[in-house]
Amino acid sequence: MIIGLDAFTTGIVGVCLLIVLVLLGVRVFAAAAISGFLGLLELKGWHVAASIAGQIPHSKTVTYPLSVLPLFILIGFLAFYAGLTSRLFEAARRWMGWVPGGLAVATVMATAGFAAVSGASTATAAVFSRVAIPDMLKNGYDRRLTAGVVAAGGTLASLIPPSAILVIYAIIVEQSVGKLLLAGFLPGLYSAVIYVVLIVGMCWWNPKLGRPISGFTWKQRFESIPGTLPIFVVVGIIFSAIYTGSATPTEAGALGAMVVFLFYVWRAFRENELSKMSGRLKEALIETARLSAMIFTLIWGVFLFVRFLGFAGLPAAFSAWVVTLDVPPIVIMICILLAYAVLGMFMDAIGMLILTLPVVYPAVIALGYDPIWFGIIVVKMAEICLITPPIGLNCFVVAGVTRDLTDDEGNSLQIPLQDVFRGIGPFFVADVITVAGLLAFPGIITWLPSLMD
Amino acid sequence: MVDKSSDHDDGLGRLLTRADRLLAPIEDALNLLSGLLIFGLMFLGMLQIVLRTVFRTPIFGYIDIVEATMVAFALLSISQVQRIGGHVRMEIVVGYLKGAALWAAETIGVAVQIVIVAILIPYSYNHFFRSWSFGDSTIDIELPTWPAKLLVPVMLGVLLIRLVIQLLGYIRLTVNPALTPVAVPVMKTVEQQAEDEIKGASAP
């Protein structure tokens, strides 16, 4: 109404403006909010645009399903500060050390276990670099394999529930949070199994890469279990709550956080570390609050843009166009996934999803794909970006941690970045196989959530 | 970031350092408050489960209470996250810029943020004012909705102050790139980001 463009053209101009602002490095929430506001101004005039803009920061954040996010984030930080990681690794090496590449297999198992209390991929990689790498190198494991397995293992965190990114997907596309969380479980395990098969195969073929370690008695194995119990309890709580519908995800998140918190208090009490605990607890709360604010701000900022897109009719037009394309849906799906792979190299995964889904998602549904299935696939793609050059943050994390590590005699355990990137190669191939498997057998994703119906 | 060195002898640099040091403790306190509220949400959820399953009397208006506090998690830390450069963005172009070009791009970025935040403040205030004057409340326990709605313009106001400090900080650097950056987040390379993750991971 200001310039007099029709709705569709305004939509295109709005999207272009958003792209330019995001490329210029404007914070995504502000870029989306201002593009959305200007678009609404053109389509509906000042009064409507201003009134919608004034409501959205409140109305889009006070939705009960979103309240699970801070709690899931809190579980992860608490579990980390409670020192669950080293206990998990110790248990995994006692139980799995005997297979070829046993310590690397144990690392995958332990990262998968930690993923069950955490949704943060790079943090998981950082923690396990300290816990697992010195042990693997001491036992003569190949440096590249050692680095690769830790960087790749970190990515399991986003699929195995509780996962913040899956909750965000569910809310943006208006699907059941519970179903998405359940759906991530099997693909997460399947990814871990593919990693394990790869490691065992490589180390069986070339035993120099990583030898089995042995000598643990059954007694030692069973003794390692109690320290990891909070993980099983949290998994049990979240699953049973969602599956039976007896508690909302928020309540399950609260209970899970409580379990880890009590475990932390008990441990600090037993090890006489209560004085250190309050500082760490404060740190965990501060980090949780920051990450929550970052995600919530993105959500309302982008929702303002989404409201404008809806008025402009762009998502509907895009999906109508995609359906008329004379190529099989699977080709379009692969193009979409490749586009995500490229975008993910330059942008944070959560930001990328919130920004693109409002347009991409309706088109994917129009092509006949399952909403839950697509969520898992997209998140897996975003995770692959964390181990792919040029950014591949997880690889930088591993290289950075090892720079400061030394063995018992003070020799450096540094693994240079190029070795980490070479080491990740086989795991990248494994991930491509995983995605191909999820494309070919969607049941891996959809079976568990379908049981909820 | 708070710059503790005093090697910026220009007047604006000193002023911005002072403004930054005044605002930062407020932002930190708000952030901690948000963290404590999340901690409280954990206990509330726990209590709700116990009361509902053991005593069959759920907390009256549990969902209303949770929803009312959510605005706090969403907004209390918004300015602190801005201070440390934590809001998501894409650094594909700005990552390559240096000197005056970089600071000019940052200036534009912050200016865009100022425009939208300045638009949102009065209209989110209107949104609050309507519910205040109509006595709007939630359905279950008739909790007034205005306090949560009032929090939006207030916290955006704090963010606006932070943005103005950053804008001046970037303009100062654009004019003279040789100065020490004060009161602005300095962009991190991927190595530095990794370094931060590592520092965070070495606590226990």
Interface residues (C-beta under 8 A of the other chain):
Chain A: L21 V22 L23 L24 G25 V26 R27 V28 F29 A30 A31 A33 I34 F37 A50 S51 A53 G54 Q55 P57 H58 T61 V62 T63 Y64 L66 S67 P70 L71 L74 F80 Y81 A82 G83 T122 A123 A125 A126 V127 S129 R130 S246 A247 T250 E251 G253 A254 L255 A257 M258 F261 R280 K282 E283 A284 L285 I286 E287 T288 A289 R290 S292 A293 M294 F296 T297 L298 W300 F346 M347 D348 I350 G351 I391 L393 F396 V397 A399 G400 V401 D404
Chain B: N31 L32 S34 G35 L36 I38 F39 L41 M42 F43 L44 G45 M46 Q48 I49 T53 I63 V66 E67 A68 M70 V71 F73 A74 L75 L76 S77 I78 Q80 V81 Q82 I84 G86 H87 V88 R89 M90 E91 I92 V93 V94 A105 E106 I108 G109 V112 Q113 V115 I116 V117 I119 L120 P122 Y123 S124 Y125 N126 H127 A148 K149 V152 L156 V190 E191 Q193 A194 E195 E197 I198 G200 A201 S202 A203 P204
